Every structure is written in C-alpha cells, then in structure tokens.
C-alpha cells in the first residue's frame, strides 16, 4: 500500500490547503497512491502532532507532506528511493535548515 499523509490542526491551514496539496500531487507529481489521509487530531498543540503518523500507519509505504509544500513536477521517485533506513528526510537546499527538513518524509513501518 502506498499512502500520502498530511496534517492539519490549529488555525494556520484550512481545507483549501489540503485540497491544494492533493491537487498538486494528483496533477503534477506523477505519484500513484492508494490512500490520501489527513491527521487532524490536535494532541499536542504544536508540530509534534505529525509524529502521530508513525503510530497510526504501521503498514505500507508512507509519504508525508507539509501543507505548504509546492509541487510543480514529477516526484514519483520519492516512493522508489532506495535507502536502508526506515525513515528518509528529503534534502533541502535552503541554507537556513542545515540541509534537511521534515516537510517531506518517507517511511516504512513494516516489520
């Protein structure tokens, strides 16, 4: 199973942001997936809410996107990227983030 995950909690993002992310994925990314899920339970009142996905989704290939990500071209290789670790952070070329960022993450919880 291939799953796309995003989080929406608090007041910063609206349903429009969720719909826009799904539109960009479906229109531009080239990613084929089985399920698109939105985590909306606000357990912690901050960005730690995104950690819920590791407990909720313990099967399949999972690809997480922040709602402010912009997708303009094919990124289907994110699901096929070979890596020994169970969690992969995408490289960020923004110098303020020290090279890695959790805006896009791939993980596989299969045991």
PyMOL commands that set and color helices and strands:
alter all, ss='L'
color gray80, all
select helices_A, chain A and resi 15-29+47-56+77-80+95-97
alter helices_A, ss='H'
color red, helices_A
select strands_A, chain A and resi 2-7+35-39+61-65+87-91+100-108
alter strands_A, ss='S'
color yellow, strands_A
deselect
rebuild
show_as cartoon
